[in-house]
Amino acid sequence: MNFAQQTRKPSAAKIGLTPLIDVVFILLLFFMLTSTFSQRKTLDLAVPATAADLAPVDEPVILELKTSGLFHEDAPLALQEIGTRFEARLAKGDPVVIKVAPGVPLETSVAVMDALKASNARAIVLQGLETAP
């Protein structure tokens, strides 16, 4: 009698597609639920073609936007006061220069520009506010 042990060849491992599909489906759900779907809002800015297109202006309206609030000539200014305080100068077409300090949120700057646009401001210039070291 031949009692020799027969060696079995290991069968090739089969990968089932069902667990793979389950993992892909869970990843798809995860990414769909954790992502945000929001519309990006843009800001329309009109830029003149050349500097020659701008009419010479005596003096622009200078506003300083700091982390503590909005100021004009070192006096605090509320957004609601912009239309009444600068009505004549904005109607004349004087540009408005907004000097923005570091650390001011973008939403605050946009709110000031919206208030100026509602007050019929035609030219708005953004500058960085230089702070003393």
PANU-873211 format. One line per 10 residues: number of its first residue (from 1); for each residue x, y, z of N, C-alpha, C. Coordinates in steps of 0.1 Angstrom, whole numbers, plus 5000, padded with zeros to 4 digits. Example, Ala and Ser with C-alpha at 12.3 -4.5 7.8 and 13.67 -1.06 7.14 Angstrom:
REM PANU-873211
1) 5132:4943:5078:5123:4955:5078:5132:4967:5078  5128:4978:5071:5137:4989:5071:5129:5000:5079
***
This chain:
REM PANU-873211
1) 5008:4988:5000:5000:5000:5000:5009:5012:5000  5004:5021:4992:5011:5033:4991:5004:5044:4999  5010:5047:5010:5004:5058:5019:5011:5071:5017  5016:5074:5006:5023:5086:5004:5013:5098:5005  5017:5108:5011:5008:5120:5013:5008:5127:5000  4996:5130:4997:4994:5138:4985:4995:5153:4989  5003:5160:4981:5004:5175:4984:4994:5182:4976  4987:5190:4982:4977:5198:4975:4983:5211:4971  4980:5215:4959:4984:5228:4955:4974:5238:4960  4979:5249:4966:4969:5259:4970:4962:5265:4958
11) 4949:5265:4959:4942:5271:4948:4944:5286:4948  4942:5291:4936:4944:5306:4935:4934:5313:4943  4938:5323:4950:4929:5331:4959:4919:5339:4950  4907:5338:4953:4897:5345:4945:4892:5357:4953  4893:5369:4946:4888:5381:4953:4874:5383:4948  4865:5384:4958:4851:5386:4954:4849:5401:4951  4840:5403:4942:4837:5417:4938:4827:5423:4948  4819:5416:4955:4809:5421:4964:4815:5430:4975  4825:5425:4982:4831:5434:4992:4838:5447:4986  4843:5445:4974:4849:5457:4968:4839:5467:4964
21) 4828:5463:4959:4817:5472:4956:4811:5478:4968  4810:5471:4979:4806:5476:4992:4815:5488:4997  4828:5486:4996:4837:5496:5000:4837:5508:4992  4836:5506:4979:4835:5518:4970:4822:5525:4972  4811:5518:4975:4798:5525:4978:4799:5533:4991  4805:5528:5001:4807:5535:5014:4816:5547:5012  4826:5546:5004:4835:5558:5001:4827:5568:4994  4819:5564:4984:4811:5574:4976:4801:5581:4986  4795:5574:4994:4786:5580:5004:4793:5590:5013  4805:5586:5018:4812:5594:5027:4816:5607:5020
31) 4821:5607:5008:4825:5619:5001:4813:5628:4997  4802:5621:4994:4790:5629:4991:4785:5636:5003  4785:5630:5014:4779:5636:5026:4789:5646:5033  4801:5645:5031:4811:5654:5038:4814:5666:5029  4811:5666:5016:4814:5677:5008:4803:5688:5009  4806:5700:5006:4797:5711:5006:4793:5715:4992  4781:5718:4990:4777:5723:4977:4772:5737:4979  4780:5746:4975:4777:5760:4976:4780:5767:4963  4773:5777:4960:4775:5785:4948:4786:5796:4952  4795:5797:4943:4805:5807:4945:4800:5820:4940
41) 4802:5830:4948:4797:5844:4945:4809:5852:4940  4806:5860:4930:4817:5868:4924:4814:5883:4926  4824:5891:4925:4823:5905:4927:4826:5912:4914  4817:5919:4908:4820:5926:4895:4828:5939:4898  4839:5940:4892:4848:5952:4894:4851:5957:4880  4848:5969:4877:4851:5975:4864:4865:5982:4865  4873:5978:4856:4887:5983:4856:4889:5991:4844  4894:6004:4845:4896:6012:4833:4907:6006:4824  4906:6009:4811:4916:6004:4802:4930:6010:4805  4930:6023:4806:4943:6030:4809:4941:6041:4820
51) 4952:6046:4825:4951:6057:4834:4946:6070:4828  4947:6071:4815:4943:6083:4808:4928:6084:4808  4921:6073:4809:4906:6073:4809:4900:6079:4822  4908:6080:4832:4903:6086:4845:4904:6101:4844  4893:6108:4849:4894:6122:4849:4902:6126:4862  4909:6137:4861:4916:6141:4873:4907:6145:4884  4911:6141:4896:4902:6143:4908:4910:6151:4918  4904:6161:4924:4910:6169:4934:4915:6160:4946  4905:6154:4953:4908:6146:4965:4898:6135:4966  4903:6123:4967:4894:6111:4969:4889:6110:4984
61) 4878:6103:4985:4872:6100:4999:4881:6089:5004  4887:6091:5015:4896:6080:5021:4889:6075:5033  4887:6062:5033:4881:6054:5044:4892:6044:5049  4893:6043:5062:4902:6033:5068:4894:6022:5075  4896:6010:5070:4889:5998:5076:4899:5991:5085  4897:5992:5098:4905:5985:5107:4898:5974:5114  4905:5966:5122:4898:5955:5129:4888:5961:5139  4890:5973:5144:4880:5980:5153:4869:5987:5147  4869:5988:5133:4857:5994:5126:4862:6002:5115  4852:6010:5109:4854:6018:5098:4856:6033:5103
71) 4866:6039:5097:4869:6053:5101:4871:6062:5089  4867:6075:5091:4870:6085:5081:4876:6097:5089  4888:6101:5085:4896:6111:5092:4896:6109:5107  4900:6096:5111:4901:6092:5125:4888:6093:5133  4877:6094:5126:4864:6094:5133:4856:6082:5129  4850:6075:5139:4843:6062:5135:4831:6065:5126  4828:6056:5117:4818:6058:5107:4810:6045:5106  4797:6045:5106:4789:6034:5105:4785:6032:5090  4783:6020:5086:4779:6017:5072:4767:6024:5067  4757:6026:5076:4745:6033:5073:4747:6048:5070
81) 4758:6054:5075:4761:6068:5074:4768:6071:5061  4773:6061:5054:4781:6064:5041:4772:6072:5031  4760:6068:5029:4751:6074:5019:4748:6089:5022  4746:6092:5034:4742:6105:5038:4754:6114:5040  4765:6109:5045:4777:6117:5047:4785:6121:5035  4785:6112:5025:4793:6115:5013:4784:6116:5000  4771:6119:5002:4762:6119:4991:4767:6129:4980  4771:6141:4984:4775:6151:4973:4787:6147:4966  4797:6142:4974:4810:6138:4967:4808:6126:4959  4800:6116:4963:4798:6104:4954:4790:6108:4942
91) 4781:6117:4943:4773:6121:4931:4782:6129:4921  4792:6136:4927:4801:6143:4918:4811:6133:4911  4812:6121:4916:4821:6111:4910:4834:6109:4916  4836:6115:4928:4849:6113:4935:4851:6098:4938  4863:6094:4936:4866:6080:4939:4867:6078:4954  4865:6066:4959:4866:6062:4973:4878:6053:4974  4887:6056:4983:4899:6048:4986:4896:6041:5000  4896:6028:5000:4894:6020:5012:4908:6014:5016  4913:6019:5027:4926:6014:5032:4923:6003:5042  4926:5991:5039:4922:5979:5047:4935:5975:5055
101) 4933:5974:5068:4943:5969:5078:4945:5954:5077  4956:5949:5080:4958:5935:5081:4949:5929:5092  4943:5917:5089:4935:5910:5098:4920:5913:5097  4916:5922:5088:4902:5925:5086:4896:5914:5078  4885:5909:5082:4879:5898:5074:4874:5903:5060  4874:5894:5050:4870:5898:5037:4856:5902:5037  4847:5895:5045:4833:5899:5045:4831:5913:5049  4839:5918:5058:4838:5932:5062:4841:5942:5051  4852:5939:5043:4855:5947:5032:4844:5947:5021  4839:5935:5019:4828:5934:5009:4816:5942:5013
111) 4813:5941:5026:4801:5949:5032:4803:5964:5030  4815:5969:5031:4818:5983:5029:4816:5986:5014  4822:5978:5006:4820:5980:4991:4806:5980:4987  4798:5971:4993:4783:5970:4989:4776:5983:4994  4780:5988:5006:4774:6000:5010:4777:6012:5001  4790:6012:4997:4794:6023:4988:4787:6022:4974  4785:6010:4969:4778:6008:4957:4764:6012:4958  4758:6009:4969:4744:6013:4971:4742:6028:4972  4753:6035:4976:4753:6049:4977:4758:6056:4964  4758:6048:4953:4762:6053:4940:4776:6057:4938
121) 4785:6050:4945:4799:6052:4943:4804:6046:4930  4811:6054:4922:4815:6049:4908:4829:6043:4908  4838:6047:4916:4851:6042:4916:4856:6039:4930  4859:6026:4933:4864:6022:4946:4878:6016:4944  4887:6020:4953:4900:6016:4952:4904:6009:4966  4909:5997:4965:4914:5990:4978:4929:5992:4979  4933:5996:4991:4947:5997:4994:4950:5990:5008  4962:5986:5010:4966:5981:5023:4969:5992:5032  4965:5992:5044:4967:6002:5054:4981:5999:5060  4990:6009:5059:5003:6007:5065:5002:6010:5080
131) 5007:6000:5088:5007:6002:5102:5021:6004:5107  5022:6012:5117:5036:6015:5123:5041:6002:5130  5054:6000:5129:5060:5988:5136:5060:5989:5151
***
